[in-house]
Amino acid sequence: MGNAPTLAALLLPALMTSAALATPASRPPDTYTAVIYTTPQGCSYSRAQAPGYPPTWHLILNPQRVGLPVPTGRCPVML
């Protein structure tokens, strides 16, 4: 077990890649109030917001099933 990689070591590259894909420019502005946001790359997100907290944006899986565009590349899971 001394040489076995930890879960964090296995997940870190994936998390870094996801974070690198989510650039600040891909987030909607703070004044954006709609429930669905689509990035210029075609990634569609749904808004979630708890009272007193800023909104979070969660990737919509299979967006074409609800009439949204199909992404042209890889999309971060959250913005």
C-alpha positions in Angstrom: 0.0 0.0 0.0 3.0 2.3 0.4 3.2 2.9 -3.4 -0.5 3.0 -4.1 -1.7 6.3 -5.5 -4.1 8.2 -3.4 -7.5 9.2 -4.7 -6.5 12.9 -4.7 -3.4 12.1 -6.8 -5.7 10.3 -9.3 -8.3 13.0 -9.5 -6.0 16.1 -9.4 -5.2 16.0 -13.2 -8.9 15.8 -14.1 -9.8 18.6 -11.7 -7.0 20.8 -13.1 -8.1 20.1 -16.6 -11.7 21.0 -15.8 -10.7 24.2 -14.0 -8.5 25.2 -16.9 -11.4 24.8 -19.3 -13.7 27.1 -17.2 -12.3 30.5 -17.9 -13.8 33.6 -16.3 -14.9 34.7 -19.8 -17.1 31.6 -20.1 -19.2 32.6 -17.0 -22.3 34.7 -17.5 -22.1 38.2 -16.0 -23.4 38.7 -12.4 -26.4 40.5 -13.8 -27.5 37.5 -15.9 -30.7 36.1 -14.3 -31.9 33.5 -16.8 -32.0 29.8 -15.7 -30.1 28.5 -18.8 -26.8 29.8 -20.0 -25.0 28.6 -23.2 -21.3 29.4 -23.7 -19.8 30.4 -27.1 -18.5 26.8 -27.3 -22.1 25.4 -27.1 -21.9 24.2 -23.5 -25.3 24.6 -21.7 -25.6 25.2 -18.0 -28.5 25.4 -15.5 -28.4 28.0 -12.8 -28.7 27.0 -9.1 -28.7 29.5 -6.3 -29.3 29.2 -2.5 -30.6 32.3 -0.7 -27.6 34.4 0.3 -25.1 32.7 -1.9 -23.9 33.5 -5.5 -25.3 31.4 -8.3 -23.6 28.2 -9.5 -23.8 26.9 -13.0 -24.1 23.1 -13.6 -23.6 21.4 -17.0 -26.7 20.1 -18.7 -26.1 16.5 -20.0 -27.6 15.7 -23.3 -28.7 19.3 -24.1 -30.0 18.3 -27.5 -32.9 16.4 -25.8 -34.3 19.7 -24.6 -33.6 21.7 -27.8 -30.2 23.2 -26.7 -27.1 23.1 -28.9 -24.7 20.2 -28.9 -21.3 21.3 -27.5 -18.4 21.7 -30.0 -15.8 20.5 -27.4 -15.2 19.5 -23.8 -17.2 21.4 -21.2 -16.4 21.9 -17.5 -18.9 20.3 -15.2 -19.4 23.6 -13.3 -18.7 27.3 -14.0 
